[in-house]
């Protein structure tokens, strides 16, 4: 996995976490759900890349 992919996945995870917390703070359930979704997607991408690295 390239360093660029790692950075993009981590950025997506952190962005999702930020959206989720902002949604919680403002009471915006849509933003909170979008953030949770982005965070989960970033985590899954990272896990998938780690599996690829194991089999290299």
N, C-alpha and C positions, 0 to 999 in steps of 0.2 A: 504494500500500500504506500502510495506516495505521501509525502508530507503535506502536499496541497489538499489531498482528499481528507486526510486526518483533520486539517484545519477547517475545511468546509463543514465536515460533519460535526465537529465540536462547536463551530459557530452557529449551526442550525440548532443544536441542543441548547446552547446558552440563550439564543434568541427566543426559543420556545419557552424557556424557563422565565425569561423576562416578561414575555407576553402573559404567561400564566399568572405571575405575581401581580402584574399591573391590572389584569382582569379581576383578580381577587380584591385588590385594593379599591377599585372603582365600582365593583359590583357588576361588571360587564361579563356575563356568563359566556357570550359568544367569543370574546377575546380570550377568556380563560380556557375555553375548550380548544380554540385554535392553538394556543400556546402549548397545551398538553399534547396535542397531536404533533406539533413540530418537534417537541422535546422527544417524544417517543420515536419519531422517524429518525432523528439524529442518533439516538441510542441504537436502534436496529441497524442502521448503516454502519456504525462503528463496530458492532458485534459481527456483522457479515464480513467486514474487512479484516477483522482479527482472525476469523476462521480461514480466510484466504491466506493470510500470512503463515498460519500453522502448516498449511499444505504446500508451501513453496519449497 
